[in-house]
Amino acid sequence: MIEKKSPRWIASLGLAAITGCSSDYGYYTLPVAPIYVPPQAVVAPPYPRGDTSSQVISCSSRDRRYTRCDVQLSARDSVHLIQQESNASCVQGRDWGKDRGAVWVSNGCRATFRVERYYWR
């Protein structure tokens, strides 16, 4: 039989114990409530999950003029500059960007872009 208030008895209740405490009344064991450690959070993908595909295109601004390069784009698709081919700057939002159905360039920007498409399942 396990003696009441012994470390083994306290552990059987699901509690931790501090042993070796002493006072004017003698040696005793203190029960201590366990510390709750939550399980690791599981990060779920956004629902519903979609598939992606990509396409590589080149687009050039001739004589520093605004040029649209038509490509199938939706609001969820993203465009990334992967290689600048001009000496002129290619700053996103100023020298290049996307709008529905096109990648545009201006101010002499000439570059290769990757279009990543997002599809709903």
C-alpha positions, 0 to 999 in steps of 0.5 A: 500500500502507498503511504498517503502524502508520499511522493508516489501517492501524490504522483498517482493523483497526477501531481508533481511533488517537492520532497525534502522540505523541512520545518519545525514540524519535521520532514514532509512532501508538498504536492504541486499542481502540474504545469499545463503545456499546450500541444504544438499548434498545427497550422492548417493550409487555407481552406479550400486549398488551391493548386498553382502553375507558373509561366515565364514571359518577357516584356520590354518598354521601347523608347521608355514608353508604357507597354502592356504584355497580355497574359492571363491574370486574375487578382489572386495570381502573382508576378515576380521579376526573375531577370532584369535585361535592361540598364534602366531601373525596373522597380515594381509599381513604378517601372513594372506591375500587373493589372488584370490581364497584363504585365506592364512595363515603362521607363525603359524596363526590360525583364523576364517575369514569372507569373504564378497562377492560383486555381481553386480546387 
